[in-house]
Amino acid sequence: MKKALILLGHGSRLKEANESLYSLAKIIKSKSSLAIVQPAFLQLASPTLREGIESCLAQGASEIIVHPYFLYPGAHVLHDIPAIIEAARQDHPQVRIRLTPPLGVDDKLAEIVLERVTEIEKEANLPPDQELDSQQLDQLLSDPDLIERRSLEIISAKIQEEAFPIPLRPIIKRVIHATADLAIVSDIRFSPHFYQQISTSLLQGAPIITDVFMLKEALNLSLLSKFRNPLFCFIRDREVSEMAEKEKITRSMAAVRKGASLYPEGIYLFGNAPTALREMIQLYRWGKIVPAAVVGCPVGFVGASEVKRELCQTDLPYFTCLGAKGGSAMAAAVINALLRELAKIQCQNSQNK
């Protein structure tokens, strides 16, 4: 008899969340004698449970065990899943289909939780606000990776991550890390379609245009080359200077006009010049530019706050921080964090193939 296991998850709209079920299925397959270990999802993703059953049958399964990878026996486990299985039994009476209990409360799960707690304590054995003595400081500063992990742990402990969509949480933490300012979390704003739009554009190699060279230099060039995103800053171009003098506008505004003429659908980053962001918004309203995404974080006491609020009133895919705060480091942190997360997803995808 060819026995199959269907590992059934709830399902998510986020591809990376669903991929973890495939990773678990591979581990289970390697540790068991099961002929087939098939991931499936109850909703929001495919294959569905019914599709998973049909896939197992197509692979020659004569017995199918369905395990709901859920913690507790809620409505899905008690009603929805058994109904789907019963319908499959009616269609395939020759096949034995059984349903296991969910994970539930178990000593082994408690052990896993304690293992996770121990891991965190090993990495960060000091309270977030405790000062380091000289020996601890020397040890910490000799390990840049530990510094970064510790910093992100402190940030996670001090903000309410659950208030933000899961894909944006690493980006927001990197922005706070780059500015060392926990207070800005309440001023961060982004459009609902920002993450999807900018991620797709980065993966497609969209050009990136920055308002100043400081921001251009702060971007992770190795990751940009991996995704083949060309990078531009036009503020020092001779024709930009000539345009600014002729039109009686700032060089930042002129640089945006040149960018719009060459790459109207590029990704635009603003970390310094409110006038540049305002010019981009005006060009968008006039139909001369349609940015793939905008990271609008100009810093300053004059005009920056007003322009960023204006950005929030558009239908552009944007990320910004209200008020006077901002800067090249903040804008670069957004893109670098996105690139880092996209690289992780690509790596996971390649491992799952």
C-alpha positions as a printed NumPy array, in Angstrom:
array([[  0.   ,   0.   ,   0.   ],
       [  1.215,   3.465,  -0.915],
       [  0.573,   5.771,   2.016],
       [  0.388,   9.56 ,   1.651],
       [  0.383,  12.353,   4.191],
       [ -1.307,  15.656,   3.447],
       [  0.196,  18.402,   5.595],
       [ -2.651,  20.911,   5.746],
       [ -1.98 ,  24.551,   6.606],
       [ -4.426,  27.417,   6.884],
       [ -2.982,  29.342,   3.94 ],
       [ -1.897,  32.951,   3.567],
       [ -1.889,  35.632,   0.888],
       [  1.861,  35.917,   1.487],
       [  3.813,  33.473,  -0.626],
       [  6.724,  33.318,   1.811],
       [  4.369,  32.318,   4.634],
       [  3.027,  29.381,   2.617],
       [  6.495,  28.234,   1.622],
       [  7.329,  27.281,   5.207],
       [  4.813,  24.432,   4.908],
       [  6.792,  23.039,   1.965],
       [  9.982,  23.185,   4.03 ],
       [  8.299,  21.271,   6.851],
       [  6.953,  18.7  ,   4.369],
       [ 10.496,  18.04 ,   3.15 ],
       [ 11.713,  17.474,   6.703],
       [  8.845,  15.085,   7.437],
       [  9.498,  13.177,   4.221],
       [ 13.183,  12.776,   5.104],
       [ 12.389,  11.509,   8.591],
       [  9.633,   9.042,   7.67 ],
       [  8.864,   6.102,   5.397],
       [  5.869,   7.873,   3.863],
       [  5.773,   7.544,   0.087],
       [  4.119,  10.945,  -0.39 ],
       [  4.101,  14.085,   1.756],
       [  1.853,  16.649,   0.115],
       [  1.432,  20.242,   1.398],
       [ -2.056,  21.71 ,   0.996],
       [ -3.973,  24.741,   2.224],
       [ -7.465,  25.251,   3.532],
       [ -7.827,  28.687,   1.953],
       [ -6.019,  31.649,   0.35 ],
       [ -3.47 ,  29.405,  -1.395],
       [ -3.173,  26.319,  -3.534],
       [ -3.184,  23.406,  -3.694],
       [ -6.4  ,  23.203,  -1.696],
       [ -7.156,  20.189,   0.456],
       [ -9.286,  18.656,  -2.296],
       [ -6.554,  19.331,  -4.854],
       [ -4.006,  17.785,  -2.49 ],
       [ -6.115,  14.644,  -2.221],
       [ -6.406,  14.395,  -5.997],
       [ -2.637,  14.902,  -6.318],
       [ -1.958,  12.042,  -3.904],
       [ -4.326,   9.791,  -5.836],
       [ -2.614,  10.711,  -9.094],
       [  0.689,   9.634,  -7.507],
       [ -0.796,   6.233,  -6.713],
       [ -1.755,   6.648,  -3.061],
       [ -4.07 ,   3.97 ,  -1.704],
       [ -4.278,   5.507,   1.762],
       [ -4.242,   9.19 ,   2.691],
       [ -3.705,  10.679,   6.134],
       [ -4.597,  14.355,   6.527],
       [ -2.853,  16.242,   9.313],
       [ -4.219,  19.729,  10.078],
       [ -1.136,  21.748,  10.963],
       [ -3.22 ,  23.818,  13.387],
       [ -2.739,  24.397,  17.096],
       [ -6.298,  23.994,  18.315],
       [ -9.51 ,  22.185,  17.265],
       [-11.492,  25.222,  16.097],
       [-14.23 ,  25.472,  13.481],
       [-11.884,  24.594,  10.61 ],
       [-10.697,  21.396,  12.28 ],
       [-14.087,  20.341,  13.681],
       [-16.32 ,  21.168,  10.715],
       [-14.711,  22.481,   7.494],
       [-11.941,  19.922,   7.079],
       [-14.06 ,  16.844,   7.936],
       [-16.697,  18.004,   5.424],
       [-14.126,  18.218,   2.632],
       [-12.711,  14.81 ,   3.544],
       [-16.164,  13.213,   3.651],
       [-16.918,  14.538,   0.151],
       [-13.632,  13.057,  -1.079],
       [-14.498,   9.721,   0.518],
       [-17.799,   9.674,  -1.341],
       [-15.984,  10.287,  -4.647],
       [-13.225,   7.746,  -3.902],
       [-14.734,   4.97 ,  -1.738],
       [-11.848,   2.643,  -2.563],
       [ -9.335,   4.943,  -0.849],
       [ -8.918,   5.146,   2.912],
       [ -8.759,   8.799,   4.003],
       [ -8.151,   9.55 ,   7.686],
       [ -7.844,  12.772,   9.687],
       [ -5.411,  13.224,  12.573],
       [ -5.997,  15.582,  15.506],
       [ -4.335,  19.033,  15.29 ],
       [ -1.105,  19.773,  17.141],
       [ -2.956,  20.724,  20.31 ],
       [ -1.269,  21.026,  23.698],
       [  1.795,  18.831,  23.955],
       [  4.95 ,  18.626,  26.042],
       [  7.044,  18.606,  22.863],
       [  5.563,  21.953,  21.778],
       [  6.354,  23.378,  25.2  ],
       [  9.935,  22.196,  24.751],
       [ 10.162,  23.959,  21.388],
       [  8.888,  27.192,  22.942],
       [ 11.5  ,  26.943,  25.68 ],
       [ 14.195,  26.257,  23.084],
       [ 13.245,  29.467,  21.288],
       [ 13.416,  31.378,  24.571],
       [ 16.85 ,  29.905,  25.3  ],
       [ 18.098,  30.898,  21.841],
       [ 17.086,  34.51 ,  22.415],
       [ 18.676,  34.575,  25.867],
       [ 21.954,  33.27 ,  24.471],
       [ 22.064,  35.959,  21.788],
       [ 21.017,  38.788,  24.042],
       [ 21.681,  38.123,  27.693],
       [ 21.33 ,  41.741,  28.794],
       [ 18.131,  43.721,  29.388],
       [ 17.571,  46.194,  26.513],
       [ 18.41 ,  49.296,  28.562],
       [ 21.311,  47.913,  30.616],
       [ 24.653,  49.627,  30.119],
       [ 27.585,  47.474,  29.03 ],
       [ 30.76 ,  47.288,  31.032],
       [ 34.117,  47.573,  29.258],
       [ 34.579,  43.826,  28.769],
       [ 31.04 ,  43.334,  27.458],
       [ 31.468,  46.304,  25.125],
       [ 34.704,  44.912,  23.689],
       [ 33.058,  41.534,  23.113],
       [ 29.988,  43.037,  21.487],
       [ 31.809,  45.479,  19.22 ],
       [ 34.007,  42.684,  17.865],
       [ 30.945,  40.995,  16.342],
       [ 29.045,  43.21 ,  13.847],
       [ 26.418,  40.519,  13.256],
       [ 25.681,  40.357,  16.967],
       [ 25.404,  44.154,  17.123],
       [ 22.84 ,  44.087,  14.346],
       [ 20.833,  41.225,  15.859],
       [ 20.883,  42.849,  19.285],
       [ 19.766,  46.192,  17.845],
       [ 16.839,  44.615,  16.018],
       [ 15.85 ,  42.69 ,  19.15 ],
       [ 15.745,  45.92 ,  21.138],
       [ 13.613,  47.542,  18.446],
       [ 11.24 ,  44.557,  18.341],
       [ 10.843,  44.732,  22.113],
       [  9.977,  48.421,  22.068],
       [  7.529,  48.711,  19.165],
       [  4.243,  46.996,  18.385],
       [  5.195,  45.048,  15.264],
       [  1.738,  43.54 ,  14.947],
       [  0.4  ,  46.98 ,  14.006],
       [  2.128,  46.663,  10.636],
       [  1.703,  44.191,   7.751],
       [  4.102,  41.263,   8.048],
       [  6.122,  42.05 ,   4.87 ],
       [  6.783,  45.606,   6.032],
       [  7.935,  44.767,   9.556],
       [ 11.609,  44.127,   8.618],
       [ 11.624,  47.366,   6.594],
       [ 10.195,  49.431,   9.447],
       [ 12.679,  47.955,  11.923],
       [ 15.561,  48.763,   9.559],
       [ 14.337,  52.347,   9.249],
       [ 14.315,  52.677,  13.034],
       [ 17.736,  51.007,  13.188],
       [ 19.152,  53.464,  10.641],
       [ 17.866,  56.497,  12.536],
       [ 18.151,  55.197,  16.131],
       [ 14.798,  56.883,  16.686],
       [ 12.017,  54.715,  18.108],
       [  9.595,  57.647,  18.102],
       [  9.352,  57.777,  14.309],
       [  7.363,  54.539,  14.24 ],
       [  4.177,  56.555,  14.878],
       [  4.927,  58.79 ,  11.878],
       [  5.566,  56.076,   9.292],
       [  3.011,  55.976,   6.494],
       [  2.718,  53.78 ,   3.404],
       [  0.125,  53.045,   0.768],
       [ -1.618,  49.631,   0.822],
       [ -0.04 ,  48.623,  -2.472],
       [  3.478,  49.9  ,  -1.73 ],
       [  5.124,  46.593,  -0.818],
       [  3.708,  44.632,  -3.733],
       [  4.449,  47.343,  -6.28 ],
       [  8.008,  48.096,  -5.224],
       [  8.886,  44.421,  -4.728],
       [  7.663,  43.542,  -8.211],
       [  9.515,  46.5  ,  -9.712],
       [ 12.775,  45.648,  -7.948],
       [ 12.562,  42.033,  -9.106],
       [ 11.947,  43.247, -12.657],
       [ 15.105,  45.37 , -12.571],
       [ 13.405,  48.768, -12.528],
       [ 15.802,  51.743, -12.525],
       [ 16.24 ,  53.628,  -9.253],
       [ 16.595,  57.407,  -9.202],
       [ 17.796,  59.228,  -6.073],
       [ 17.557,  62.913,  -5.276],
       [ 21.121,  63.207,  -3.931],
       [ 24.405,  61.305,  -4.189],
       [ 24.474,  60.655,  -0.45 ],
       [ 21.401,  58.465,  -0.87 ],
       [ 22.806,  56.791,  -3.957],
       [ 26.011,  55.898,  -2.118],
       [ 24.068,  54.49 ,   0.841],
       [ 22.325,  51.803,  -1.222],
       [ 23.556,  48.204,  -1.194],
       [ 25.248,  47.922,  -4.592],
       [ 25.86 ,  44.176,  -4.367],
       [ 22.156,  43.494,  -3.882],
       [ 21.216,  45.986,  -6.588],
       [ 23.532,  44.204,  -9.012],
       [ 21.922,  40.899,  -8.054],
       [ 18.542,  42.204,  -9.146],
       [ 20.073,  44.241, -11.984],
       [ 18.564,  47.565, -10.96 ],
       [ 20.382,  50.479, -12.625],
       [ 20.989,  53.39 , -10.256],
       [ 20.995,  57.091, -11.178],
       [ 21.364,  60.52 ,  -9.612],
       [ 21.21 ,  63.456, -12.016],
       [ 21.75 ,  66.389,  -9.672],
       [ 25.357,  67.002, -10.787],
       [ 24.665,  66.796, -14.52 ],
       [ 25.597,  69.893, -16.496],
       [ 22.256,  70.064, -18.291],
       [ 20.491,  69.883, -14.928],
       [ 22.453,  72.885, -13.675],
       [ 21.679,  74.749, -16.88 ],
       [ 17.977,  73.863, -16.641],
       [ 17.836,  75.002, -13.005],
       [ 19.426,  78.355, -13.861],
       [ 17.247,  78.881, -16.92 ],
       [ 13.957,  77.875, -15.289],
       [ 14.77 ,  79.522, -11.926],
       [ 14.208,  76.256, -10.049],
       [ 16.388,  74.201,  -7.711],
       [ 18.826,  71.643,  -9.133],
       [ 16.87 ,  68.961,  -7.285],
       [ 13.733,  69.886,  -9.184],
       [ 15.612,  69.943, -12.465],
       [ 17.117,  66.54 , -11.701],
       [ 13.64 ,  65.094, -11.2  ],
       [ 12.555,  66.54 , -14.544],
       [ 15.456,  64.813, -16.249],
       [ 14.668,  61.566, -14.475],
       [ 11.048,  61.822, -15.587],
       [ 12.088,  62.321, -19.2  ],
       [ 14.35 ,  59.251, -19.158],
       [ 12.726,  56.874, -16.657],
       [  9.118,  57.918, -16.055],
       [  8.292,  54.489, -14.556],
       [ 11.348,  54.177, -12.323],
       [ 11.567,  53.885,  -8.538],
       [ 12.145,  57.35 ,  -7.033],
       [ 13.923,  57.891,  -3.711],
       [ 13.959,  61.176,  -1.799],
       [ 16.038,  61.602,   1.348],
       [ 17.081,  65.222,   1.206],
       [ 15.137,  67.629,  -0.979],
       [ 11.471,  68.479,  -0.324],
       [ 11.484,  70.484,  -3.556],
       [ 12.415,  67.363,  -5.519],
       [  9.567,  65.336,  -4.019],
       [  7.127,  68.192,  -4.688],
       [  8.293,  68.362,  -8.304],
       [  7.761,  64.626,  -8.716],
       [  4.205,  64.92 ,  -7.368],
       [  3.471,  67.768,  -9.771],
       [  4.867,  65.849, -12.744],
       [  2.707,  62.89 , -11.762],
       [ -0.399,  65.063, -11.698],
       [  0.489,  66.42 , -15.122],
       [  0.891,  62.892, -16.496],
       [  4.617,  63.247, -17.206],
       [  5.77 ,  60.579, -14.763],
       [  4.25 ,  57.367, -13.381],
       [  6.707,  56.087, -10.762],
       [  6.712,  52.391,  -9.988],
       [  7.083,  53.372,  -6.33 ],
       [  8.187,  56.347,  -4.246],
       [ 10.177,  56.429,  -1.027],
       [  9.617,  60.001,   0.071],
       [ 11.658,  60.81 ,   3.181],
       [ 13.079,  64.315,   2.693],
       [ 14.334,  65.889,   5.881],
       [ 13.904,  69.503,   6.935],
       [ 11.989,  72.107,   8.91 ],
       [ 10.717,  73.999,   5.874],
       [  8.4  ,  72.281,   3.444],
       [  9.296,  68.667,   4.2  ],
       [  6.299,  67.937,   6.413],
       [  3.825,  69.54 ,   4.017],
       [  5.188,  67.769,   0.948],
       [  5.135,  64.363,   2.643],
       [  1.498,  64.874,   3.604],
       [  0.825,  65.794,  -0.008],
       [  2.443,  62.52 ,  -1.079],
       [  0.064,  60.629,   1.231],
       [ -2.885,  62.172,  -0.586],
       [ -1.852,  60.689,  -3.938],
       [ -2.63 ,  57.188,  -5.194],
       [  1.06 ,  56.459,  -5.727],
       [  2.737,  53.438,  -4.081],
       [  4.63 ,  55.36 ,  -1.401],
       [  6.541,  55.017,   1.867],
       [  7.186,  58.079,   3.985],
       [  7.702,  59.446,   7.484],
       [  5.589,  62.426,   8.459],
       [  7.056,  65.543,  10.018],
       [ 10.496,  67.089,   9.697],
       [ 12.442,  63.856,  10.238],
       [ 13.809,  61.843,   7.354],
       [ 17.088,  61.734,   5.501],
       [ 19.147,  59.66 ,   3.111],
       [ 19.863,  56.994,   5.725],
       [ 16.141,  56.445,   6.232],
       [ 15.329,  56.232,   2.518],
       [ 18.276,  53.91 ,   1.886],
       [ 17.23 ,  51.68 ,   4.784],
       [ 13.857,  51.093,   3.123],
       [ 15.374,  49.906,  -0.153],
       [ 18.227,  47.949,   1.424],
       [ 15.789,  46.131,   3.704],
       [ 13.5  ,  45.318,   0.782],
       [ 16.402,  43.983,  -1.251],
       [ 17.584,  41.89 ,   1.678],
       [ 14.127,  40.363,   2.199],
       [ 13.659,  39.668,  -1.512],
       [ 17.055,  37.966,  -1.628],
       [ 16.005,  35.746,   1.301],
       [ 12.798,  34.772,  -0.48 ],
       [ 14.682,  33.928,  -3.661],
       [ 17.137,  31.801,  -1.678],
       [ 14.264,  29.94 ,   0.026],
       [ 12.564,  29.375,  -3.313],
       [ 15.718,  27.907,  -4.824],
       [ 16.131,  25.577,  -1.83 ],
       [ 12.535,  24.364,  -2.176],
       [ 12.976,  23.425,  -5.836]])
